[in-house]
Amino acid sequence: MKPLYHRFNFEGSSSFGLRQVVEPYFYNRWHYHPEFEITWVQKGTGTRLVGDHVEAFESGELILLGSNVPHLWRSDEAYFHPDNAELCSSLSIHFAEDFAGKEFTQLPETKPLRDLFQKAQYGLKVTGVTKEQIQKRMLEFTGQDDLYRLLGLMDILRILALSKELTPLASVGYTVPVDGNDTERLAKIYHYTFTHFAQKITLEEIAEEVALNPHSFCRYFKSRVRKTYTQFLSEVRIGQACKVLISGDLPIAQVCYESGYANFSHFNRHFKRITGLTPVEYRRAYQKE
């Protein structure tokens, strides 16, 4: 699974793109592109990867991505089943940093935009009232003329630039991979992890996927992702556990085993370290909300 470099060709004379996706599952390739991206997941669940950040996603989330930030929305395995009747849907806006002209972004009045674009290099999760305002404006784009959409995008960026409801995703020390071999190797690691996390994964197995010995693999992964592979695997598994906990009433012991843990106390310890709550507390908090 090689991460793809994407370049969006906007239709006609448009300075940005609006894309509606309705598919059995989301585009499952790790990729990046020079355009900024605002994505609203209208329907679907799975695991989201932005830079070195991994987290479960669900319907309704809104994400702003900066230029060339590698990302992936990996739909849950159920969406890949031949008998699956559920569809995933999303609405995205793609635009270049200078879509309104290079001079525009250098105006004194657009400093909040420059600050927003800088923060977007780590990926930003949009929440609260801000998320509702942006989603409403994105829906209003449908059927409108180009000038209306352009002014709408300006308003969206103004709201984002002034909002306090933006949460960074990738770590501050994260840097975008620029080496093709690096991104291809990481893509193989991510793909293998997402498809095998419910099983036991040894360092020997995952290292063999990218033609490294275990010691070299551990050193390589930590230098690129800024965390150990064990930490990354735990985040993927706990993300899956969170989704199962809030989507049904399965016994917690069963959630533990279906998330790839063979030891219940080990599962509890990892769950609390990552979420700050025990599995029981997490389920209760979500039900109360």
Secondary structure by P-SEA (a helix, b strand, c coil): cccccccccccccccbbbbbbbccccccccccccbbbbbbccbbbbbbbcccbbbbbccbbbbbbccccccccccccccccccccbbbbbcbbbbccccccccccccccaaaaaaaaaaaccbbbbbcaaaaaaaaaaaacccccaaaaaaaaaaaaaaaaacccccccccccccccccaaaaaaaaaaaaaaaacccccccaaaaaaaacccaaaaaaaaaaaccccaaaaaaaaaaaaaaaaaaaccccaaaaaaaaccccaaaaaaaaaaaccccaaaaaaaaaac
